[in-house]
């Protein structure tokens, strides 16, 4: 997926990180898994959104890629 296929909020953060306005996190996969875990464990959110987050996090954890 390319940044242009993402929502406005993601594109805004992308631009802020690219410009140096927001900090870049080298261990991006760990950051993403943590955010997805927070969503998946938040019982105030709809179950389908929690399931999507859990599925995405599990796929990241099982992928070949590892943060350096």
Backbone as a chain_set.jsonl record, in Angstrom:
{"seq": "XXXXXXXXXXXXXXXXXXXXXXXXXXXXXXXXXXXXXXXXXXXXXXXXXXXXXXXXXXXXXXXXXXXX", "coords": {"N": [[0.845, -1.17, 0.0], [0.525, 2.186, -0.766], [1.286, 5.506, 0.449], [-0.575, 7.314, -0.538], [-2.893, 5.903, -0.732], [-3.866, 5.833, 1.753], [-5.675, 7.111, 4.657], [-6.545, 10.593, 5.363], [-5.456, 11.426, 7.861], [-3.276, 9.678, 8.276], [-1.716, 10.342, 6.031], [-1.142, 12.977, 6.708], [0.418, 12.673, 9.072], [2.544, 11.285, 7.915], [3.634, 13.236, 6.215], [4.449, 15.047, 8.186], [6.417, 13.565, 9.556], [8.198, 13.136, 7.454], [9.008, 15.76, 6.965], [10.373, 16.354, 9.22], [9.089, 17.486, 11.31], [7.709, 15.817, 13.057], [8.964, 13.12, 15.028], [10.925, 10.427, 13.7], [10.547, 6.951, 13.982], [12.741, 4.417, 14.325], [12.273, 1.634, 14.772], [9.845, 0.73, 13.437], [7.991, -1.357, 12.988], [7.646, -2.547, 15.509], [6.509, -0.367, 16.794], [4.119, -0.133, 15.33], [2.892, -2.61, 15.928], [2.52, -2.302, 18.675], [0.671, -0.153, 18.705], [-1.464, -1.353, 17.315], [-1.994, -3.441, 19.096], [-2.897, -1.969, 21.285], [-5.314, -1.034, 20.236], [-6.642, -3.475, 19.67], [-6.991, -4.489, 22.227], [-8.694, -2.744, 23.458], [-11.653, -2.674, 24.842], [-13.741, -0.921, 24.56], [-14.027, -0.278, 21.961], [-15.532, -1.139, 18.756], [-16.096, -4.627, 18.109], [-15.425, -5.65, 15.535], [-13.483, -3.837, 14.614], [-11.502, -4.211, 16.51], [-10.857, -6.862, 15.939], [-9.802, -6.563, 13.343], [-7.492, -5.079, 13.931], [-6.132, -6.925, 15.561], [-5.69, -9.009, 13.725], [-4.034, -7.728, 11.846], [-1.822, -7.085, 13.474], [-0.968, -9.665, 14.246], [-0.201, -10.672, 11.748], [1.957, -8.971, 11.17], [3.691, -9.718, 13.237], [4.251, -12.363, 12.563], [5.491, -12.181, 10.143], [8.428, -12.194, 7.966], [10.014, -10.0, 8.289], [12.093, -8.126, 10.441], [12.581, -5.656, 12.913], [15.448, -3.587, 12.965]], "CA": [[0.0, 0.0, 0.0], [1.242, 3.461, -0.833], [0.752, 6.523, 1.352], [-1.72, 7.992, -1.144], [-4.06, 5.064, -0.527], [-4.203, 5.904, 3.184], [-6.564, 8.204, 5.055], [-5.942, 11.921, 5.524], [-4.662, 11.511, 9.093], [-2.004, 8.983, 8.038], [-0.929, 11.163, 5.098], [-0.672, 14.15, 7.461], [1.546, 12.238, 9.916], [3.624, 10.939, 6.992], [4.247, 14.507, 5.816], [5.119, 15.615, 9.359], [7.64, 12.789, 9.799], [9.092, 13.422, 6.33], [9.534, 17.119, 7.07], [11.134, 16.49, 10.451], [8.236, 18.095, 12.33], [7.479, 14.719, 14.0], [10.111, 12.217, 15.074], [10.918, 9.142, 13.009], [10.818, 5.829, 14.887], [13.432, 3.404, 13.534], [11.646, 0.326, 14.956], [8.467, 1.036, 13.048], [7.1, -2.507, 13.135], [7.317, -2.648, 16.932], [5.596, 0.747, 17.054], [2.827, -0.482, 14.739], [2.304, -3.711, 16.697], [2.059, -1.742, 19.944], [-0.555, 0.602, 18.433], [-2.512, -2.32, 16.991], [-2.314, -4.125, 20.336], [-3.729, -1.043, 22.071], [-6.649, -1.036, 19.63], [-7.237, -4.806, 19.83], [-7.311, -4.751, 23.63], [-9.622, -1.713, 23.951], [-13.004, -3.243, 24.768], [-14.731, 0.117, 24.257], [-14.113, -0.189, 20.495], [-16.326, -2.212, 18.146], [-15.397, -5.908, 17.977], [-14.852, -5.829, 14.198], [-12.251, -3.029, 14.528], [-10.514, -4.903, 17.344], [-10.441, -8.042, 15.178], [-8.926, -6.089, 12.259], [-6.207, -4.716, 14.533], [-5.48, -8.16, 15.997], [-5.237, -9.714, 12.529], [-2.891, -6.994, 11.293], [-0.676, -7.255, 14.388], [-0.496, -11.045, 14.142], [0.521, -10.794, 10.481], [3.261, -8.308, 11.314], [4.542, -10.526, 14.119], [4.647, -13.631, 11.922], [6.22, -11.911, 8.889], [9.881, -12.401, 7.99], [10.717, -8.757, 8.586], [12.372, -7.805, 11.839], [13.182, -4.347, 13.099], [16.894, -3.643, 13.254]], "C": [[0.896, 1.24, 0.0], [0.556, 4.477, 0.063], [-0.492, 7.196, 0.78], [-3.008, 7.175, -1.054], [-4.549, 5.08, 0.914], [-5.092, 7.115, 3.473], [-5.79, 9.507, 5.265], [-5.035, 12.012, 6.749], [-3.308, 10.829, 8.928], [-1.129, 9.797, 7.095], [-0.374, 12.405, 5.793], [0.522, 13.774, 8.339], [2.767, 11.905, 9.062], [4.378, 12.203, 6.576], [5.004, 15.137, 6.982], [6.417, 14.882, 9.671], [8.661, 13.093, 8.705], [9.733, 14.793, 6.414], [10.389, 17.325, 8.314], [10.336, 17.117, 11.583], [7.897, 17.085, 13.429], [8.685, 13.796, 13.934], [9.875, 10.928, 14.308], [11.261, 8.064, 14.026], [11.461, 4.715, 14.07], [12.784, 2.011, 13.626], [10.152, 0.427, 14.673], [7.52, -0.138, 13.221], [6.705, -2.684, 14.598], [6.335, -1.55, 17.329], [4.196, 0.42, 16.533], [2.143, -1.592, 15.53], [1.783, -3.199, 18.033], [0.747, -0.976, 19.75], [-1.716, -0.334, 18.118], [-2.941, -3.107, 18.228], [-3.206, -3.255, 21.22], [-5.164, -1.025, 21.545], [-7.351, -2.373, 19.893], [-7.672, -5.078, 21.271], [-8.307, -3.752, 24.225], [-11.066, -2.186, 23.767], [-14.091, -2.199, 24.534], [-14.916, 0.295, 22.749], [-14.967, -1.332, 19.949], [-15.476, -3.471, 17.915], [-14.753, -6.074, 16.605], [-13.563, -5.025, 14.026], [-11.14, -3.671, 15.356], [-9.976, -6.137, 16.63], [-9.5, -7.654, 14.037], [-7.539, -5.761, 12.804], [-5.441, -5.963, 14.959], [-4.923, -8.942, 14.813], [-4.007, -9.049, 11.929], [-1.654, -7.178, 12.168], [-0.104, -8.659, 14.282], [0.28, -11.263, 12.849], [1.882, -10.116, 10.528], [4.207, -9.151, 12.163], [5.05, -11.8, 13.443], [5.448, -13.413, 10.636], [7.722, -12.102, 9.078], [10.623, -11.164, 8.472], [10.913, -8.571, 10.082], [12.955, -6.398, 11.89], [14.649, -4.502, 13.463], [17.178, -3.114, 14.644]], "O": [[1.904, 1.295, 0.704], [-0.619, 4.326, 0.398], [-1.373, 7.607, 1.536], [-4.095, 7.707, -1.278], [-5.531, 4.419, 1.252], [-5.237, 8.015, 2.645], [-4.561, 9.521, 5.334], [-3.962, 12.611, 6.681], [-2.295, 11.35, 9.394], [0.072, 9.93, 7.329], [0.74, 12.836, 5.497], [1.529, 14.482, 8.348], [3.896, 12.209, 9.445], [5.608, 12.232, 6.585], [6.082, 15.7, 6.789], [7.416, 15.515, 10.014], [9.844, 13.284, 8.988], [10.872, 14.976, 5.985], [11.054, 18.351, 8.45], [10.845, 17.266, 12.694], [7.806, 17.452, 14.6], [9.349, 13.704, 12.902], [8.761, 10.406, 14.274], [12.166, 8.244, 14.842], [10.806, 4.125, 13.211], [12.759, 1.286, 12.631], [9.317, 0.234, 15.556], [6.356, 0.06, 13.567], [5.539, -2.946, 14.891], [5.425, -1.791, 18.122], [3.203, 0.668, 17.217], [0.939, -1.522, 15.775], [0.715, -3.618, 18.48], [-0.184, -1.133, 20.54], [-2.829, -0.128, 18.603], [-4.123, -3.408, 18.391], [-4.156, -3.747, 21.829], [-6.115, -1.003, 22.326], [-8.516, -2.398, 20.291], [-8.625, -5.822, 21.5], [-8.717, -3.902, 25.376], [-11.623, -2.104, 22.672], [-15.251, -2.559, 24.329], [-15.864, 0.949, 22.314], [-15.112, -2.369, 20.596], [-14.297, -3.386, 17.572], [-13.639, -6.591, 16.515], [-12.64, -5.488, 13.356], [-9.978, -3.673, 14.951], [-8.782, -6.43, 16.703], [-8.509, -8.342, 13.792], [-6.529, -6.125, 12.201], [-4.232, -6.051, 14.743], [-3.817, -9.476, 14.883], [-3.051, -9.725, 11.548], [-0.558, -7.401, 11.654], [1.114, -8.83, 14.234], [1.299, -11.954, 12.843], [2.854, -10.637, 9.981], [5.388, -9.281, 11.842], [6.158, -12.256, 13.725], [6.022, -14.36, 10.1], [8.219, -12.163, 10.203], [11.73, -11.264, 9.001], [10.011, -8.827, 10.88], [13.726, -6.002, 11.016], [15.036, -5.429, 14.175], [18.334, -3.081, 15.067]]}, "num_chains": 1, "name": "protein.A"}
